[in-house]
Amino acid sequence: ALTGALAAGGKTVAVLGCAVNYPYLMQNQKMREHIAKTGALISEYPPGTPPSKTTFPCRNRLISGISLGTAVIEASGKSGSLITANFAVDQGRDVFVLPGRADSPNYAGSLRLLEDGAKPVYKARDILEEYARMYPHRLDMRDVDKLVTEPADDLPGFMLAEEKTTKTSPNPNKKSAQTIQTGERIKKNILEGVSQNALIVYNAFDNATLQCDEAARKSGLPIGQVLSAITELEIAGCLEALPGNRYKAL
């Protein structure tokens, strides 16, 4: 979400599951600096507090609390997105859900939210229209269609692994290729910010879905280190938890 906002040329607020001065994301100090410059880095934890499996779910209530609404794109039955969505409901905030296939376990949580009254949305405009009625002085829907939907050309330097290129062809197929390349560069830079063990575990997935013991066997790392690496990769948005205690690389 953070890199997506920055890639679109927007502003973002990073709510940390640790102290602001703790060296989490310090592997990518330029990213922290860019977020602080264009938005904010905030935390409820005192100086020196490290991240853990409990601090991140707790901070989700701050994410939903400072937002007008929470949008859930894909949530399995045990997805962490459900924690944030439930906080949003308790706080009287809006919950938006992108509907998915009813027979897919990857959308089990999403469908449950819809059954509980979440608002179905199919594109960003659906959400903007909700708030345009509430804040007509802040949102002019006549300008929505002018919004840039491709990744920004002037991506921050830390998000690109190589020199930025300028679009020169109106060919839509070429644009699609550039979009894919940009996404790959962003993912590469995120992976460059994780620990060596996390990178080894990520590479062990190799487009497969694995359980923790399978990831340990393929990576050659002790199960304790694999569990820590999986947590780190989930936090970084590089792994997704699936039903049956399985994970897949994103």
Secondary structure, DSSP 8 states (H G I E B T S, - for coil): -HHHHHHTT---EEE-SS-TTS-TTGGGHHHHHHHHHHSEEE-SS-TT----TTHHHHHHHHHHHTSSEEEES---TT-THHHHHHHHHHTT-EEEE----TT-GGGHHHHHHHHTT-EE-SSHHHHHHHHHHH-TTT--GGGGGGS--S--TT--GGG-SS---------HHHHHHHHHHHHHHHHHHHHTTS-HHHHHHHHHHTT-EEEHHHHHHHHT--HHHHHHHHHHHHHTTSEEEETTTEEEE-
